[in-house]
């Protein structure tokens, strides 16, 4: 399904019945990256997934650069269209930054929040030299190259070839130029000024082998978000929802049963 909003066409799916939960994918991914979760949670919840603007089937407004504010504005427009006043928002990696943007500026729409493999900000040198290194790589790379790099850096040591291919496939339907814009927006995002006011239940999910957004990033969030707790997912690195969907779903279900 598509929604025409904010000068773009936003692709989304809306399945199941119950309290609404909104899944927001990571940088360069797509809505289908949550398919393990959609299949599991649509039995008891209304599950909304979305291709963020410029990702997969959603279009982009080339007149404006990509920002977390634009991503969040689109998600809120979708909630308005679906007549959803409040939802649990669930974001992975960059999607977790979009969740924090929503929590900072649309607080009244958030029942609870789940941040999977997410930072509240990216410290130096990650946001400086790390960003420079990534942008240099992207100057000559293809999305196939980027997908391979993600698999190298973001998968746990025991990931099977099948799961590795599944993860790689998530990144191949995106435009490299738009991916580069979203990368800059991701590395520069910083929600520290807002964390103290995100006073609602928050679950932090992190893989035990995650080097992209390590447990230390969640430790910061634990100490600055008023109602946060953490679940460490075994046998997973950064791509927890795909590497260990059973562990991810169990942690998320336990949280949902407490907050809705």
ABEGO torsion letter per residue (X at the ends): XBBBBGGBBBBBBBBEBEBBBBBBBBBGBBAAAAAAAAAAAAAABBBBBBBBBGBEABBBBAABBBBAAAAAAAAAAAAAAAGBABBBBBBBEAAAAAAAAAAAAAAAABABBBBBGBBABBBOAAABAAAAAAAAAAAABBAAAAAAAAAAAABBAABBAAAAAAAAAAAAABBAAAAAAAAAAAAABBAAAAAAABBBBBBBBBBAABAABBAAAAAAAAAABAABBBBBBBGBBABAAAABAAAAAAAAAAAAAAAX
